[in-house]
Amino acid sequence: MLLLLAACSSSVGHSSPEGGAGSREGAPTSPGPGWHLSWSDEFDGSALDPGTWTVEDRSTFGDGGKELACLMNRPQNVTLESGVLVLRAQRERTPLRCGAHDSRFPGGRDYSSAFISTKGAKDWMYGRFEIRAKLPTAPGTSQGLWPAFWLRPVTGGTGELDVLEAIGGGAGSPEPGQVHQTIWYDYDGTHPKESAAVTLPKGSPSDGFHVYAVEWEKGAMRWYVDGVKTFERTTQTTTWLDEAFAQPMFLRLNLAVGGTWPGSPDASTRFPADFLVDYVRVYERA
């Protein structure tokens, strides 16, 4: 099931942080009554907390989807700048060896990027999961880029919850300014994925910071962009909802390069490309 929905963006101005993190447009939002903040990372330190985040290093994690980047744990790809997490994709000047057994690119990869998760450290069963982010998907200069914020079960198996995904585009991109909000039962097609393609009518995900959230409760999921509800699934619309998601899940943030969905970068793709995250916050019911 594919739904086309619209969400409003905010235009509240903020000063630009130092260090090249970009303009911070779009005001933070507050959840509705009954939610309390249980955990957050505001990225105000000098480095990611290793007790919370696992950073993929010389990883070919995305090979199942034909992605092209070597995922690296180094300042060139993962850094904090003026209170903002930067996940950076780069075109390498010389091919980058991605481990000793990279069968797809034994001579090295032309791209590097970043992938972090809270697996083994932080997980939740139900809650509101929110980020404030600026995406590297500017139309015309972002072909092959694929940022995402998503959740997966601690034990693997059924259930993937995509708070947001977006793909970039070259000249004449068919979906400028869209983000995708999706749930999967599994990757075998037992049930079709259910997804919304959300267009921001004022600006786009790449023109400034916007707030993306999902509220996950027993029997219901609700997605928001800048405080506006954009998508909803319940056990009435999705009979398998609780079956797939009644288990603890952890967070993932990544910036993929290439793959079967976004396609490969081309000459117009601008590198380095930055997926900027102002914060990650998790709320639970009081």
C-alpha positions in Angstrom: 0.0 0.0 0.0 1.5 3.4 -1.0 -0.1 6.6 0.3 0.9 10.1 -0.9 0.6 12.6 2.0 1.7 16.1 2.6 3.4 17.6 5.7 4.0 21.2 6.7 7.5 22.5 7.5 8.4 25.2 9.9 10.3 28.4 9.0 11.6 29.4 12.4 15.1 30.7 12.0 18.2 29.7 14.0 21.8 30.8 13.8 24.2 28.7 11.8 26.5 26.5 14.0 30.2 26.8 13.5 32.1 24.2 11.7 30.1 24.1 8.5 27.0 22.3 9.8 24.7 24.5 7.8 21.6 26.6 8.6 19.3 25.3 11.3 15.8 26.0 10.0 12.7 24.4 11.3 11.9 24.6 15.1 12.1 21.6 17.4 8.8 20.1 18.3 7.3 18.8 21.6 5.4 15.5 21.8 1.8 15.5 23.0 0.6 15.0 26.6 1.6 11.8 28.3 5.1 11.5 26.8 8.3 12.0 28.9 11.9 12.1 27.6 13.6 8.9 28.6 16.8 9.2 26.6 18.5 11.5 24.2 21.8 12.3 22.5 22.2 16.0 21.7 25.7 15.5 20.2 27.2 18.3 22.3 30.4 16.4 23.1 33.6 16.0 21.0 32.9 12.4 19.9 30.1 9.8 19.9 29.6 7.9 23.1 31.0 4.5 22.5 28.8 3.1 25.2 25.7 4.0 23.2 26.7 3.9 19.5 28.4 1.3 17.5 30.1 2.7 14.4 30.5 0.3 11.4 34.2 0.2 10.4 35.5 -1.2 7.1 32.0 -2.7 6.7 30.2 -3.9 3.6 26.9 -4.0 5.4 24.9 -2.6 2.5 26.0 -5.2 0.0 22.7 -7.0 0.1 21.1 -3.9 -1.5 24.0 -3.4 -3.9 25.3 -0.3 -2.1 28.7 1.0 -3.1 30.3 2.6 0.0 32.7 1.2 2.5 31.3 2.2 5.9 34.1 3.7 8.0 34.7 4.7 11.6 37.0 7.7 11.1 36.7 11.5 11.4 36.3 11.9 7.6 33.0 10.0 7.8 31.7 10.4 11.4 32.2 13.5 13.4 30.5 16.0 15.7 30.5 19.6 14.7 29.1 22.4 17.0 26.5 20.1 18.5 25.6 18.3 15.2 26.3 14.7 14.2 27.8 14.6 10.7 27.5 11.3 8.7 29.6 12.1 5.6 29.8 10.3 2.3 32.9 10.9 0.2 34.2 10.0 -3.2 37.7 8.5 -2.5 40.7 9.8 -4.5 42.1 6.3 -4.5 40.1 3.1 -4.1 39.5 2.3 -0.4 40.1 -1.3 0.7 37.1 -2.4 2.7 38.4 -5.3 4.7 40.3 -8.4 3.5 37.3 -10.2 1.9 35.4 -7.6 -0.1 34.4 -9.9 -3.0 32.5 -7.2 -4.8 35.4 -4.7 -4.9 38.6 -6.5 -4.2 40.6 -3.6 -5.6 38.9 -1.1 -3.3 35.8 1.1 -3.3 35.3 4.5 -4.8 33.0 5.7 -2.0 33.0 5.8 1.8 30.2 6.6 4.2 28.9 6.0 7.7 26.5 3.8 9.6 25.8 3.9 13.4 23.5 2.0 15.6 22.5 1.5 19.3 22.5 -2.3 18.9 23.7 -4.0 22.1 23.5 -0.8 24.1 20.0 0.9 23.8 16.7 -0.6 22.8 13.1 0.0 23.4 9.7 -1.6 23.1 7.3 1.2 22.2 8.0 4.9 22.4 8.3 8.1 20.4 11.5 8.2 18.3 12.5 11.6 17.0 15.4 13.3 15.2 16.0 16.8 13.9 18.0 16.5 10.7 19.0 18.0 7.4 19.3 15.6 4.5 21.8 15.6 1.7 19.2 15.1 -1.0 19.2 18.4 -2.8 17.6 18.0 -6.3 20.1 17.9 -9.1 23.2 17.2 -7.0 22.4 14.1 -5.0 21.9 11.2 -7.3 22.7 7.9 -5.5 22.5 9.2 -1.9 20.2 7.5 0.6 20.0 8.8 4.2 17.8 6.9 6.7 16.7 6.7 10.4 15.2 3.3 11.2 14.6 0.6 13.9 15.2 -3.1 13.8 14.5 -5.9 16.4 17.3 -6.8 18.8 16.9 -10.5 17.8 16.6 -9.8 14.1 13.7 -11.5 12.2 10.4 -9.7 11.5 9.8 -6.0 11.7 11.5 -2.9 10.2 10.3 0.5 11.2 11.6 3.4 8.9 11.1 6.7 10.6 12.4 8.3 7.4 14.3 7.5 4.3 15.0 9.7 1.3 16.8 9.3 -2.0 18.6 12.0 -3.9 18.3 12.8 -7.6 20.1 14.3 -10.5 18.6 16.8 -13.0 14.9 16.3 -13.3 14.6 14.2 -10.1 11.1 12.7 -9.9 10.7 13.2 -6.2 12.3 16.4 -5.0 11.5 17.1 -1.4 10.1 13.7 -0.4 10.7 11.5 2.6 9.4 7.9 2.9 7.9 6.4 6.1 7.6 2.7 6.0 7.0 -0.6 7.9 8.1 -4.0 6.8 6.9 -7.4 8.1 9.9 -9.2 6.6 12.2 -9.1 3.6 10.6 -12.3 2.0 7.4 -10.7 0.9 5.1 -12.4 3.5 3.2 -9.2 3.6 3.7 -6.1 1.3 5.5 -3.2 2.9 3.2 -0.2 3.8 4.6 3.2 3.1 3.9 6.9 2.8 5.7 9.2 0.4 5.6 12.6 2.2 6.2 15.8 0.4 7.1 18.9 2.3 5.2 21.8 0.6 7.4 24.5 2.1 11.0 23.8 1.2 12.5 20.4 1.2 14.4 18.0 3.6 17.7 19.4 2.2 17.0 23.2 2.7 17.3 23.1 6.5 16.6 21.1 9.6 13.2 19.4 10.0 11.9 17.2 12.8 10.9 13.6 12.0 9.2 11.3 14.5 7.3 8.1 14.9 5.1 7.2 17.9 5.0 3.4 18.3 2.5 1.9 20.7 0.7 -1.4 21.0 -1.7 -1.5 18.0 -0.7 1.8 16.4 2.1 3.8 14.8 1.9 7.5 13.9 4.5 9.4 11.9 5.1 13.2 12.0 7.1 15.8 10.2 7.6 19.1 12.0 4.8 18.2 14.4 2.2 17.4 11.7 0.9 13.8 11.5 1.7 12.4 8.0 1.0 8.7 8.2 -0.7 6.2 10.5 -1.0 2.4 10.8 -3.1 0.5 13.2 -4.2 -3.2 13.6 -7.3 -2.2 11.7 -5.2 -1.2 8.6 -2.4 -3.7 9.2 -3.4 -7.0 10.8 0.2 -8.0 11.3 1.3 -4.9 13.1 1.6 -6.2 16.6 2.9 -9.6 15.4 5.8 -8.0 13.7 6.6 -5.3 16.2 5.9 -6.7 19.7 9.6 -6.8 20.6 12.5 -4.5 21.6 14.1 -2.6 18.8 17.3 -0.5 18.4 18.1 2.6 16.4 20.1 2.9 13.1 21.3 6.1 11.4 23.1 5.8 8.1 23.9 7.4 4.8 24.1 4.9 1.9 25.7 5.5 -1.4 24.2 3.7 -4.4 22.1 0.6 -4.3 19.1 -0.9 -6.1 16.7 1.9 -5.0 18.6 5.2 -5.4 20.9 4.0 -8.2 24.6 5.0 -8.5 26.0 8.5 -8.1 26.8 10.3 -11.4 28.9 13.2 -12.4 26.4 15.7 -10.9 26.5 14.2 -7.4 28.1 16.6 -5.0 30.7 15.1 -2.5 31.3 15.3 0.3 27.6 14.8 1.2 26.5 15.3 4.8 23.6 13.8 6.7 23.3 16.3 9.6 21.5 15.3 12.9 21.0 17.9 15.6 19.6 15.4 18.1 18.0 12.0 18.6 15.4 11.8 21.3 13.3 8.9 22.7 10.1 9.5 24.7 8.1 7.0 26.6 4.6 7.1 28.1 4.5 8.4 31.7 
